[in-house]
């Protein structure tokens, strides 16, 4: 066998042993939070038609997708993003719904881009939630509150959710009459906080000095809630004013319910996904140079699939959260007893009977044969790595000895 076949392709990796066990605990904990808010699971296919994620629908650039063709010549892609998939499903199956639709999901996304090599992956597991057919401030609050509760359930204690509002930026673009490729280029520069690039581009345009001043200041409009006062002073139309007022009202609701310590603001926060229309947010924690979760309001995306319904949601990158909790020395634990039964040469039947009884009681139980060349410390280490909290040795006479 070629040694190359023992490795994964670049940007992909195997997850095994303790890391995989920790990942499954994390997934379970986050899913539990989504369910506690009354969100129901939905599954979409790993592979979809390319048009579900095309540029007009605001997904990632075409050259960052994994593409293939079916036997009819249709272009298919491995999903790079769940939101367009959920929008497609909601437009098809919830067309007549007049009440809010609350969905949550878990699965893998695939993005084929070189920049993801820098400690990132091309395949990521994500867990997310979408609240559809609801435009209210309370809906925005619920999604951010649920994200914060998920972050807390992950074991992370120190994190921040940076909140912005793309309507503020869009109001500037409309006032400056900037659109098309120019708007796309400016957006990329602001998203990367490239101050010099923003200034150079704006100097090449014939726009109002007040608009130019605000656009230049936009990448620096981030920090605590006080930054909203500064942003409001820079507003030049109703769209921008409404965007800031909405953020102020949202912050009050978050504060009233004890979530304000996790909130900061960034008016220059813009996403690679252009389908966002209102609030936008990203979660950050120590040890990570990128967001571990993102989300926002996308009120026009479902209209791309023939059914216009306001929507908001978030997506947590499980692999990024896993990296964060590892770097912060956090170990996720399961509750309840679990056993490693170590049986001697002639006690297998006794050990099997005990294991069966424990398993029928819902207790995780592993049995292995005693290797006389190993000592108690070896089995304790084995149990620790297998997330088993008790070790019991069973001798040939059926006597049990618990190893502490």
Beta strands, then each sheet from edge to edge (+ up, - down):
strand 1: 40-41
strand 2: 47-49
strand 3: 67-69
strand 4: 75-78
strand 5: 101-110
strand 6: 123-132
strand 7: 159-165
strand 8: 222-223
strand 9: 263-266
strand 10: 279-285
strand 11: 293-297
strand 12: 311-317
strand 13: 338-343
strand 14: 364-369
strand 15: 390-394
strand 16: 400-403
sheet 1: 1+ 5+ 6- 12+ 11- 10+ 7- 9- 8+
sheet 2: 2+ 4- 3+
sheet 3: 14+ 13+ 15+ 16-
end
